[in-house]
Amino acid sequence: MQNIRNVAIIAHVDHGKTTLVDKIIHASKILRDNEETDDLILDNEDLEKERGITIVSKNVSVRYNDVKINIIDTPGHADFGGEVERVLKMADGVILLVDAFEGPMPQTRFVLGKALSLGLKPIVIVNKVDKENCRPDEVHEQVFDLMFNLDATEEQLDFPTLYGSSKQGWMNTDWKTPTDNIIPLLDAIVEFIPPAPQNEGILQMQVTSLDFSSYVGRIAIGRINQGTVKEGDTVGLTKADGSVKRAKVKEVHIFEGLGKKRVTDASSGEICALVGIEDFELGDTVTSLENPQPLPRIAIDEPTMSMLFTINNSPFFGKEGKFVTSRHLRDRLYKETEKNLALRIEDTTSEDRFNVFGRGILHLSVLIETMRREGYELQVGQPQVLFKEIDGVKHEPIEHLVVDVPQESSGKVIELVSAKKGEMKIMEPKGDLQHLEFDIPARGIIGLRNNVLTATAGEAIMTHRFKEYAPFKGDIPGRINGSLISMESGPSTAYSIDKLQDRGVFFVDPGDDLYMGQVIGEHSRDNDLVVNVQKGKKLTNMRASGSDNNAKIAPARKFSLEEALEYIQKDEYLEVTPKSMRMRKIYLDENERKRMSNKES
């Protein structure tokens, strides 16, 4: 039986994890010399490439000498934490990748804590030592302190460390002497990561991940803990309620290179994909039907945020998208739950509205962005935090927020976070930046990024992750400024925008096609204001020399999808189509808005 090492790679967003996997793939000569690839081979979705983040964990295997190394690429962002914990169950060791300047980040801590508690052996890589201002030795100390704080065992604290640059394709035990390859890393994996244990006995394979194929349906992926699975076997599938379902394995695949390879059987220690098993859920165990031996179930992180998804019913409905009906929206959302397991969908009393629950704004915005690229038109409401009743007390999700900011702006950041009920836990210098850590209600994070970036002239680096549910912290003030709302439908004119600039900041440019009730700017005061931006200048025979064409208009403020979701108010929707995003009032007519607000009050 071949020698197998199962290793997961952990890193914070943008610390070079996927680039490192690329280099391992190239070093082990999986790709033929004439096969061309882009960088970031594993980030194969457009969104992953653009944002530079791994959203879905993936498996790759390489062969080094006579050892097969199964590499599990994990998402770095805590909104995809639902992915991380499960995939770590397939590994015997982890590679922790940290940036030589930034050091361990909060989301590294989140995943590393899970890995250490599972008893996995770590190898540390201090990456990007070719960067200016890097501090590899300090970062090594920080990693040791972090592992110590996370209750690592003596054996885990005695971790090997490699230094290098994934981008330049080298690794070594000393950062001052670059090499020309990453062979030292492959040697370290073979030497320090324990071989996958060979357990004889009754078959046990826990479903920890899944794939979906339009030809064969859902494919169960997991690591065989004990025994052997063969093509054509009749097996038992143990469910959450303790029942055992009969299932038949039609095909067995193992991971080979960048793809899968069909085999007749697979033994313990191997990560494999089974085709033909239906109605499985994550955490189910594939085992013997006559003598079932289920493994302990995995807890999937609960959603902490919800958002209302509804069909697009704006005046511009159907102009840009091809999937616009409630049936299209419903089918697409339920299809997403087949592979996106931290997501929940709930029907409402209305046919065309759905409550969608996720791990955070990024998690939900990735779904919205994917759908708009596929040609869907939809509207989403303001993100809402999910509360829980624990022992009769109302609890809310608390996030651990980390902000790195220039020294002179730190006071403003502390003030903004404190106003949102954040409690400061740590304040320390980090290079020429101030490092701040807070515990803040998840409600407080909605809309905070905009304010922090404005207050620090865009120089703050903000990251946050879910920490725990804690007692409700009281009311948090929302957005202070009201909205500027379009009074009529039609294209906006430079003349009227110019005349209204003292009323606030506009989000639209002259000539943009608008509709009545669309949110076109931010009012300088706290109330909403309906304005007419379609009005042109009355033309007469009189001309004033030089003053007719000198409308000086400030550039329109543009939002990314996440920023727009954080910006909208309770009585507003974000309309998302393949080509545009528009904010609008739920009730487009002003009289209808007033009637509804009186009804609510």
LUMLOMI-316406 format. One record per atom (N, C-alpha, C): residue in one letter; x, y, z. Coordinates in steps of 0.05 Angstrom, whole numbers, plus 5000, padded with zeros to 4 digits. Layout:
<recs>
AXYZ;...
</recs>
This chain:
<recs>
M501749765000;M500050005000;M501850255000;Q501050454985;Q502750684982;Q502750855008;N504851015010;N505251185033;N503751445028;I501951525046;I500251765041;I500651975064;R500852235056;R500852455075;R498452635068;N496752675088;N494452865083;N494953125098;V495253345083;V496053595096;V494253825086;A493353985105;A491654215098;A493454465100;I492854665083;I494354915084;I492555135096;I493455265117;I491955465131;I493355735126;A491855945120;A493056205118;A490856415118;H491656655126;H489756885124;H489456955094;V487257105089;V486757195061;V489257335051;D490157265027;D492257415013;D495057375025;H495557165040;H498257115049;H499856935031;G498656845009;G500156694989;G499756394988;K497456304999;K496956025002;K496555884974;T494756004958;T494155874932;T496655884914;T498156104916;T500656124900;T502655904908;L502755844934;L504555624944;L503655354932;V501055304932;V500055054921;V500855034891;D500555264877;D501455264849;D504355164846;K506055274864;K508955204862;K509454914868;I507854804887;I508154514894;I507254354870;I505054434857;I504154294833;I506254294811;H507554534807;H509554554786;H512054384794;A512754394820;A515154254828;A514853954825;S512453854828;S512053564826;S511453464798;K511553654779;K511253594750;K508653454744;I506453554757;I503853434750;I503053524722;L503553774716;L502753884690;L504753804669;R503853724645;R505753674624;R507153934616;D509553914606;D511154154599;D509654334579;N508054204562;N506754374541;N503954474550;E503254414575;E500554494585;E500754774597;E499254954586;E499455224596;E497355274618;T498155414639;T496155484660;T496555774668;D494455894680;D494856154692;D496056114719;D496556344732;D497356324761;D494756244776;L495156174801;L492856104819;L491155884806;I492355654801;I491055434788;I488555354803;L488655354829;L486355254845;L484055454846;D484655714845;D482455904846;D481255924818;N479555724811;N478655704784;N476055854778;E474755964798;E472456124793;E473256414788;D471856554770;D472456834764;D472657004790;L470656964807;L470457124831;L472957074849;E473856824851;E476156764867;E478656904856;K478856894829;K481157024817;K481157324821;E478757454818;E478657744821;E479157834849;R477957704868;R478157794896;R480757694909;G481957494896;G484357384908;G483757224933;I481357114935;I480756954959;I479756684951;T480356484968;T479356214963;T476656194977;I474556124962;I471856104973;I471155814979;V471855634961;V471055354964;V473655194968;S473755024988;S476254864992;S476454654970;K478954594963;K479354404941;K481554204948;N481553984935;N483653784940;N485353744915;V487953704921;V489853654899;V491753434910;S492853264893;S494853084904;S497353094886;V499753084899;V502253074884;V503852834894;R505652744877;R507352524885;R510252624887;Y511452564910;Y514252644914;Y515752394923;N517752324907;N519152064911;N516951844910;D516751684931;D514651474930;D512351534949;V512051794956;V509951874975;V507752034961;K505251964967;K503052124956;K502252334976;I502252584968;I501552804987;I498852914978;N496852884994;N494153004989;N494153285002;I493853484985;I493853764996;I491053864995;I490153965019;I487454075021;I487754375024;D486754525004;D486854815004;D484454925019;T484855075041;T482555165057;T481955455051;P479455545055;P478855835052;P480155985075;G481056235069;G482356395090;G480456575104;H478056615093;H476256815105;H474356685124;A473956805148;A472356675168;A469356645160;D468456805141;D465756775132;D465356495119;F467556375110;F467356105099;F468355905119;G468155975145;G469055795166;G467555535166;G465155545155;G463555295153;G465055085137;E466755185118;E468354995102;E470654885118;V471955055133;V474654995144;V474654755163;E472754765182;E472854565204;E472554285192;R470754265172;R470253995161;R472753895146;V473954065130;V476153965113;V478553895130;L478854015154;L481053955171;L480853665181;K478453555181;K478053275190;K479353085172;M480053165147;M481252985128;M484352985131;A485453175147;A488353205148;A489653075172;D492253005169;D493852915192;D495753125202;G496053335186;G497853555194;G497053805178;V498054035187;V497454285173;V499954445167;I499854585145;I501954785139;I500755055146;L501955195165;L500955465172;L502755665157;L501455825140;L502856015123;L502356295134;V504456445141;V504056725151;V505856915136;D504857155133;D506257365119;D508557465136;A510957505124;A513357585139;A513157865150;F511258025140;F510858295152;F508458295170;E506158195161;E503658215176;E503558035200;G504857795198;G504757605220;G502057475221;P501557325243;P498957175245;P496657375247;M494557335231;M492257505231;M489857375245;P487757525251;P485657405267;P484357155255;Q484157155228;Q482856925216;Q484656685215;T487356735216;T489256515218;T488756385245;R488356545265;R487956455292;R485456265293;F483356355279;F480856205279;F481255915269;V482655895246;V482955625234;V485055465249;L487255605257;L489355465272;L488355345298;G486655505312;G485455395337;G483955135332;K482455125310;K480954885303;K482954655297;A485154715283;A487054505275;A488454395299;L489354565318;L490754475341;L488954305359;S486454395361;S484654235379;S484053955367;L484353925341;L484053665328;L486653495331;G488753615343;G491253475348;G493053455323;L492753635304;L494353615279;L497053735284;K499053625270;K501853715273;K502353945254;P503354185264;P503754405245;P506554425234;I506754515209;I509354615198;I508854905192;V510655085200;V510255375196;V511855475173;I510655625155;I512155755133;I511856055136;V514056195139;V513956485139;V514456575110;N512256675097;N512356725068;N512957015063;K513557085038;K514057355029;K516457485043;V518657335048;V520957455061;V522457645042;D521557655016;D522857844997;D521558114999;K519458145015;K518058405017;K519758605033;E519358865027;E520659075044;E519459065072;N520959155091;N520059175119;N519358905131;C520158685119;C519258425130;C520858375156;R519658215174;R520858165200;R520457865207;P521857695192;P521357405195;P521757295224;D523957395237;D524557285264;D522357365284;E521457615283;E519357705301;E516757545296;V516157505270;V513757355263;V513857075273;H516256955272;H516556675282;H515956675312;E516856875327;E516256895356;E513156925360;Q511957095343;Q509057135346;Q507456885341;V508356715322;V507056465316;V507256285341;F509656275353;F510056105376;F508156195399;D508056465403;D506256575424;D503356505419;L502556525393;L499856475386;L499156185392;M500955995384;M500355715389;M500255655419;F501955785434;F502055755463;F499355845474;N498356075465;N495756185474;N493456005466;L493755855444;L491655675435;L491855395448;D493455375469;D493755125484;D494854895466;A496954955450;A498254745435;A499754565453;T500054305446;T501554115462;T504554165459;E506154035476;E509154065474;E510053985446;E508853765436;E509653655410;E508853855387;Q506553975390;Q505654175369;Q507454425370;L508254505395;L509954745397;L512754705386;D513554445383;D516254385372;D515954365342;F515054585329;F514354575300;F516854655283;P517154525260;P519254615242;P518354875227;T520255055222;T519555305208;T521255325182;L519855405161;L521255455135;L520755745128;Y522655865114;Y522356145105;Y522556145074;G521156335062;G521456345033;G519556535019;S519356504993;S517556664977;S516056484958;S513456454962;S511856284943;S512056394915;K511956664913;K511856794887;K514356724872;Q516656744886;Q519256694872;Q519856394871;G518256234886;G518555944884;G520855824899;W521455924923;W523555794939;W522855784969;M523955584982;M523655545011;M526255455023;N526855535047;N529255445061;N528855475091;T530655345106;T530455365135;T531655625145;D533155765128;D534356015136;D533456225115;W532256445125;W531056645106;W533256815092;K535656805103;K537756975091;K539056845067;T538556585063;T539856445040;T537656325022;P536856485002;P534856384983;P535956144967;T534055954960;T534855724943;T533355764916;D533255564899;D531955604874;D529555404871;N528655284893;N526355094891;N524955074918;I522754924918;I521254884944;I521554604954;I523554454945;I523954184954;I524254164984;P525554354999;P525654335028;P522854305041;L520854435029;L518154415039;L517054125036;L517454015012;L516453735007;L517953545026;D520553585030;D522053415049;D520853445077;A520153685085;A519153735112;A516453595116;I514753605094;I512053465096;I512453165100;V514353045085;V514752765087;V515952695115;E517652865125;E519052815150;E517252855175;F515753085175;F514453165200;F511453095201;I510153075178;I507253015179;I506952715181;P505452615201;P505252325204;P503852195180;P504651945172;P503351805150;P500451755158;A498651745138;A495851685144;A495651405155;P494351365178;P494251105191;P492650905175;Q493550655175;Q492250435161;Q490550275181;N487950325182;N486250185201;N484649975188;E485049725196;E483449505185;E480749495200;G478849355188;G476249325202;G473949415185;I471749465199;I469249545185;I469549825173;L468449865149;L468750115135;L467550345151;Q469150565153;Q468150815165;Q469251045147;M467451195135;M468251435120;M466251655126;Q467251865138;Q465452095144;Q465352285120;V462852365113;V462552555090;V463252835101;T465552945093;T466353205103;T466253425082;S465753355057;S465653555036;S463953435014;L463253594994;L461753474972;L462253624946;D461753484925;D462053604898;D459353564885;F458853714863;F456353684849;F456853664820;S455653474807;S455953434778;S453253424766;S452753564744;S450153554731;S449553274719;Y451653114716;Y451252844705;Y450552634726;V451952634748;V451552424768;V450352534795;G449852794796;G448652904821;G450852964842;R450052934867;R451853004889;R453952784893;I456352864899;I458552664903;I459652704931;A459652484946;A460552504974;A463652484976;I464852674990;I467852674992;I468552645022;G470452475027;G471352445055;G473852275056;R474852245080;R477252085083;R476451815096;I477451605086;I476751345097;I478251305123;N476751285145;N478051255172;N478850965177;Q477250785166;Q477750495172;Q476650325150;G477950105144;G476849915125;G477350005096;T475849875078;T476149915049;T473449945036;V473250125016;V470750155001;V471250064972;K469349904961;K469749804934;K467349894916;E467949924891;E465849994871;E463649774872;G461149854873;G458949654873;G458149564900;D459549644921;D458849564949;D456149684957;T454649524972;T452249624985;T453049705014;V452549955021;V453550055047;V451250175062;G451750245087;G449850385104;G450650675107;L448650855108;L449251145112;L447951225138;T449551285159;T448451345185;T447651645186;K445151705194;K444151975193;K444352105221;A443552365223;A443752515248;A441852395269;D439552275260;D437652175280;D438251885289;G440551785279;G441351505287;G440451295268;S438751365249;S437851155230;S439951085209;V439750855197;V441650775176;V440250725150;K441150865129;K439850835103;K441550655085;R440250505068;R441650325050;R442650495026;A445050455017;A446050604993;A447950424978;K448350494952;K450150334935;K452250514924;V454750424926;V457050584915;V457350504885;K456750694867;K456950634838;K459750674828;E461150884838;E463950924829;E465551034853;V468150954853;V470051064873;V472251214858;H472751464867;H474851634854;H476751714876;I479351724869;I481351844887;I482452094873;F483652274889;F484752514878;F487552464867;E487852534842;E490452484829;E491152734813;G493252874821;G493953124808;G491753324813;L490953464792;L488953674795;L486153564792;G485853304784;G483253194780;G482752944797;K480852784788;K480152534802;K480752304783;K481352074795;K481951834779;K480151614790;R478751474771;R476851264780;R478451014787;V477850894809;V479250644818;V477150444826;T477950194830;T476049984838;T475549984868;D477650064883;D477250074912;D479250274925;A478650354949;A480450544964;A480450454993;S482850485006;S483150385033;S483550615053;S483650545079;S483850745100;S486250925096;G485851185103;G487951385099;G487651545074;E486151435054;E485851565028;E483451755029;I483751985015;I481452165012;I480152084985;C477552024986;C476251934961;C473452054957;A472452034933;A469852144926;A468051904917;L465651884929;L463851664922;L461451764906;V460951634884;V458651704867;V456451504871;G453951594872;G451751404874;G450251414901;I451551534921;I450251554947;I448351794947;E445851744953;E443851964952;E442952054979;D441952294980;D440752405005;D442652405029;F445252455024;F447152465046;F447352755056;E448152785081;E448653055092;E451453045103;L452553285107;L455253295119;L455253175146;G457253015153;G457352895179;G456252605179;D454752535158;D453852255156;D456252065153;T456151825163;T458351635160;T457451415140;V459251355121;V458851125103;V460150885117;T458550685123;T459550455139;T458150205130;S458549985145;S457249735139;S454249745144;L452649625127;L449749635130;L448949445153;E450249205155;E449449005175;E450549085203;N453049195204;N454249265229;N455249555229;P453449745230;P454350025226;P455950125250;Q458150275243;Q459850395264;Q460150695257;P458250865265;P458451145257;P460651295272;L461851495259;L463751675272;L462351905285;P463552045305;P462152275317;P461552485296;R459252605298;R458452805277;R459953065280;I460153215257;I461453475257;I459353685261;A459953885278;A458054105281;A458754315259;I456754395244;I457154605224;I456454875237;D458255075233;D457755335244;D454955445235;E453555545255;E450855655249;E451055925235;P449155995218;P449056255206;P448756475227;T449856715222;T449556935242;T448157175229;M447457155203;M446357385190;M444257295170;S442157465166;S440157385146;S439657625127;M438557565104;M438057775084;M435557695069;L433857885062;L431457825046;L432257845016;F431757625002;F432157624972;F429357634960;T428957804941;T426357814928;T426757874898;I424657824882;I424857874853;I425158174848;N426258244825;N426558524818;N423858634808;N422658824823;N420058934814;N420359234809;S422859324803;S423259614798;S422359684769;P422059944763;P421260014736;P423259914714;F425659854721;F427659754702;F427759454701;F425759324712;F425659024713;F426058904685;G427758694684;G427958534659;G429558664637;K430758904641;K432259034620;K434958904615;E436158804637;E438958714635;E439358414641;G437558294655;G437958014663;G436157824647;K436957564647;K435157374633;K433657194652;F434457184678;F432957024697;F431657224717;V429057264715;V427857484730;V425457394747;T424357144743;T421957074756;T422556944783;S420356924800;S420756804826;S421556514824;R420656374803;R421456094800;R424456074795;H425456244778;H428456254773;H429956294799;L429056494814;L430456574839;L430356344859;R428056224862;R427656004881;R429455764874;D429355684848;D430955444840;D433955494844;R434755744838;R437655804840;R438555804869;L436955914887;L437655914916;L437755634927;Y435755464921;Y435755194932;Y438055024920;K438755084895;K440954944883;K443655014897;E443855264906;E446255344920;E446655194946;T444455124960;T444654984985;T445754704982;E445754594957;E446854324953;E449854314957;K451254544952;K454154534956;K455154744976;N453454944982;N454255155001;N452955105028;L454354965046;L452954845068;L452555025092;A453855255093;A453355435115;A450955615109;L449655565085;L447455735076;L444755595083;R442755755091;R440055645096;R438155825081;I436055705070;I433955855056;I431255805070;E429656015074;E427055985087;E424956125070;D422855985064;D420656105049;D419156305067;T418056515055;T416356705070;T413456665062;T411756835072;T408856815065;T408456885036;S410357035024;S410057114996;S411656924978;E410556874955;E411856694935;E414556794925;D414857064925;D417257174911;D419257294931;R419057214956;R420957324976;R422157084992;F424757084996;F426056865011;F427956985031;N427956865055;N430056945075;N432456765071;V434756885067;V437256735063;V439056785087;F439956565100;F441656595123;F444556515117;G446456665125;G449256605119;G451156685142;R453756655137;R455756695159;R456556985162;G455857155142;G456757435144;G456257565117;I456857825116;I456257975092;I457857875068;L460357795073;L461957705050;L460857445039;H460057265057;H458857005049;H456457045031;L454657235039;L452257285024;L452757444998;S454757625000;S455257794976;S456557624954;V458057424961;V459257244941;V457057094926;L454957014940;L452756884927;L451257074908;I450857324917;I449457524901;I451057584876;E453757624880;E455557684857;E455557454837;T455557214846;T455556974828;T452956974812;M450757024826;M448157014813;M447857234791;R448857474797;R448557694777;R450257634753;R452557494757;R454157424734;R452957214717;E451257054729;E449856834714;E447356944699;G446757204704;G444557324689;G441957354705;Y442157344732;Y439857374749;Y439457674756;E436857754758;E436158014770;E434757964796;L435558104817;L434258064843;L434458324859;Q433058324882;Q433358544901;Q433858424928;V435558554944;V436158454971;V435658684991;G434858595015;G434258795036;G436758825054;Q436458995074;Q438659055092;Q439358795108;P441958735111;P442758505127;P441758525155;Q440758305166;Q439758295194;Q441358095210;V442058165234;V443457975252;V441557785265;L442357535269;L440557335281;L441057325312;F438857365326;F439057365356;F438257085365;K439257015389;K438556755401;K437556805430;E435756625439;E434856635467;E436356415481;I438056495500;I439556295516;I438856335545;D437656135558;D436856145586;D435056395591;G433256445572;G431356675576;G432556945571;V435156965563;V436457225558;V436957245528;K436457485517;K436957535489;K439957555484;H441057385466;H443857395459;H444257475430;E446557595424;E447157665396;E449957585389;P450557555363;P453357465356;P455357695360;I457557625371;I459757815376;I462057745357;E463257945345;E465557905326;E468058005339;H470257875333;H472957975342;H474058135319;L474358395323;L475158585302;L478058675306;V479558665285;V482358755286;V482758975265;V483859195274;V484359425256;V487359505259;D488759505236;D491459615235;D491259885222;V492260095235;V491760365226;V494160545232;P494760745216;P496960935223;P496361065250;Q498561105264;Q498461215292;Q496561455295;E496761645276;E495261895279;E492261855276;S491461635263;S488461595259;S487261405280;S488961295298;S487861085316;S485661195334;G485861445343;G483861565360;G481061565347;K481061635321;K478461645307;K477261365305;V478961165300;V477860895297;V476760795324;I478160855346;I477260765372;I474460895378;E474261155371;E471761295376;E469461175360;L469961115334;L467860995317;L466960725327;V468960555335;V468260285344;V466860295371;S467760475388;S466460495414;S463460585411;A462960755392;A460160845387;A458460615379;K459660405367;K458160165358;K458259945380;K458760025405;K458759835427;K461159645427;G463359725414;G465759555413;G467459595438;E468659375448;E470359395472;E473259345463;M475059525470;M477859485462;M479159275480;K480559085467;K481958865482;K484958905481;I486058995458;I488959015455;I489559265439;M491659405447;M492759635431;M495759625434;E497059585411;E499959565411;E501159655385;P503559765385;P504859835359;P505659595343;K505459615316;K506259395299;K507659525275;G510359535275;G511759685255;G511059975258;D510360115237;D509460395239;D506460425241;L505060195246;L502160205249;L501360155278;Q498960225285;Q497760165311;Q495959925307;H496259725324;H494659475322;H492559485343;L490059485335;L487759495354;L486059245352;E485259145374;E483358915374;E480958975392;F478558915381;F476058965396;F474258725395;D472358715414;D470058535412;D467658715407;I466258665385;I464058845377;I461658685368;P459258765374;P456858625363;P456958615333;A455958395321;A455958375292;A454258595279;R452258695294;R450658925284;R452359165279;G454359205297;G456059445296;G457859445272;I458459205260;I460259195238;I458959285212;I456259255211;I454759335187;I455059645184;G456359725162;G456660015158;G459160135170;L460559975186;L462960095200;L465260135181;R465659945162;R468059965145;R468160225130;N465860315119;N465660575105;N466660805122;N465660815147;N466361035165;N469261025172;V470360785177;V473160755185;V474960845162;L474360755138;L476060825115;L475961125110;T473561245113;T473361535110;T475061685131;A474861595156;A476261735178;A479261705176;T480261485163;T483161435162;T484261485134;A482761625117;A483561675089;A484261415075;G482761205081;G483160945066;G485460785075;E486760855098;E489260715105;E488860495126;A486360455135;A485960245156;A485659975143;I486659765156;I486259485147;I484559355168;M482159275160;M480159165179;M479558875173;T479658705193;T478858425190;T477158355215;H475258165211;H473658085235;H472757795231;R472157665253;R471257385252;R469257345275;F467457155271;F465457095292;F466856975316;K466157075340;K467356975365;K465356805381;E463056925388;E461256775405;E458556925406;Y456556795418;Y454056935425;Y454257045453;A453557295457;A453757415484;A451157575488;P450557645514;P448057795519;P447858055503;F445458125495;F444858355478;F446058615490;K447358775474;K448959005484;K447359265483;G444859265474;G443259505473;G443259625445;D441859845442;D441459965416;D444060085405;I444460065379;I446760185366;I445760385345;P446760635345;P445860835325;P446560745297;G444660775279;G445160695251;G446460915235;R445960915209;R447061125191;R445761395199;I447461595202;I446461855211;I445062005189;N446161995165;N445162165143;N442862025129;G440962195119;G438762085103;G439562055074;S437561985058;S438061935029;S436962155012;L438162194989;L437062364968;L435562184949;I433062244943;I431362064928;I430362204902;S430362064880;S429562184855;S426562224855;M425762464847;M422862534846;M421462424822;E422962414799;E421762334774;E423462114760;S422362014738;S423961814722;S425161964698;G427461864689;G428661984666;G431662034671;P433162124650;P436062164654;P436562414671;S438662404688;S439362634704;S440862844687;T440763094695;T442163304680;T444363424697;A446463514684;A448763634698;A447863894712;Y445964034699;Y445064294709;Y443864254737;S441964064739;S440564034765;S442363904787;I444063714779;I445963604799;I447763824810;D448663994792;D450464214800;D449064394821;K446464454815;K444964634833;K444464504861;L444364234861;L443664094886;L446063994902;Q448464064894;Q450863944907;Q451164014936;D449964254944;D450164334972;D448364164989;R446563994977;R444763834992;R445963565001;G448163494989;G449463234996;G451263124975;V451862874977;V453762734958;V452062564939;F452562584913;F451062424894;F452462164887;F450761954881;F451861694873;F451461654843;V450261844829;V449761814800;V451162034784;D451661974759;D452962174741;D450862304723;P451462544712;P449562664693;P449162464669;G446562454661;G445962274638;G445061994647;D445461914673;D444661654682;D441561634681;D440461414672;D437561374672;D436661304700;L434761444710;L433861404738;L430761354738;Y429761254761;Y426861224763;Y425961354790;M423461414791;M422361534816;M422761344840;G423761454862;G424161294886;G426961174888;Q428561214867;Q431361114868;Q433061284887;V434761154903;V436561304921;V438961394904;I439261654901;I441361754883;I443561904898;G443361924925;G445562054939;G445062044969;E446962164984;E446762175013;E446162465021;H444062515036;H443262785044;H445262875065;S445763135066;S447663245086;S446363245114;R443763205116;R442363205142;R441262925148;D439862895170;D439062625178;D436362535166;N434962705151;N432462625139;N432762565110;D430762415098;D430762365069;D429762615055;L430762665031;L429962895015;L429462804986;V427062874976;V426362804949;V427163044931;V428862984910;V429863204894;V429363144864;N429263354848;N428763324820;N431463374805;V432663164795;V435263194781;V434863164751;Q432263154742;Q431763124713;Q431363404700;K430963614717;K430363874707;K432663994691;G432164094667;G434264224652;G434064524655;K435964674644;K435964964645;K433865074626;K432265264635;K430365394616;K431965564596;L431565514571;L433065654550;L431665914542;T433166134541;T432166384531;T434166494511;N433566714499;N435366834480;N437766964493;M437467014519;M439667144533;M441866944540;R444367024536;R446566854543;R448467014561;A449266894583;A451267024600;A453966914592;S455767094585;S458367014575;S459866844596;G460566594588;G462366424605;G460966284628;S458466344635;S457366224659;S455365994652;D454865954626;D452865744620;D453965464621;N456465434614;N457565154612;N459465084634;N459365234656;N461465174676;N460365034700;A458564834696;A457664674718;A459964494727;K460764534753;K463064374763;K461864164783;I461863914774;I460563704790;I462563524803;A462263474829;A464063284843;A463563004832;P465662844831;P465262564820;P463262414837;A461662244824;A459662084838;A461061884856;R459861834879;R460961634897;R460061354888;K461861174884;K461160904874;K461560704896;F459860504897;F459860294918;F460560024907;S462059864923;S462359584916;S459859444927;L459459194920;L457059054929;L456859044960;E459158974973;E459158955002;E458559235015;E459759435003;E459359705014;E456359785012;A455159724988;A452359794984;A450559635004;L451259385009;L449559225028;L449759345056;E452159445063;E452559555090;E451259835091;Y450859965068;Y449960235068;Y446960265070;I445460085057;I442460125055;I441160115082;Q438860265083;Q437260285108;Q435160065108;K433660055130;K431459855133;K429359875112;D428760125103;D426560175084;D427660185055;E429960065051;E431160075024;E431959795014;Y431959764988;Y432859524975;Y435359584959;L436959384954;L439159404934;L438259244910;E437959374887;E437159234863;E439759154848;V440058884843;V442458784831;V441758654805;T443058744783;T442658624756;T445358564745;P445558414723;P448158344712;P449958594705;K448658824700;K450259054692;K450359274713;S448459284731;S448459514749;S447459444777;M447959624795;M446959614823;M445659874829;R443159874838;R441860124845;R440660094873;M440860304889;M439460304914;M436760444910;R434660344923;R432060464919;R430460444945;K428360594948;K426460574970;K424660334964;I423860184985;I422059954980;I419460054968;Y418460284979;Y416060404967;Y416960644950;L416560624924;L417660824906;L416161094908;D413561074913;D411861314914;D412061454941;E412461714941;E412961854966;E410561834985;N408061854974;N405661834991;N405461565004;E406161354988;E406161084999;E408161055021;R410561175018;R412561165039;R411561285065;K410361525062;K409361665086;K407261495100;R405461385084;R403261225095;R404360985111;M406360845099;M407560615112;M409060685138;S410460915137;S411960995161;S410061075184;N407761205177;N405761275197;N404561015209;K404160825192;K402960565200;K404860425220;E407460435214;E409460305232;E409660445258;S409660715257;S409960865282;S407360855299;
</recs>
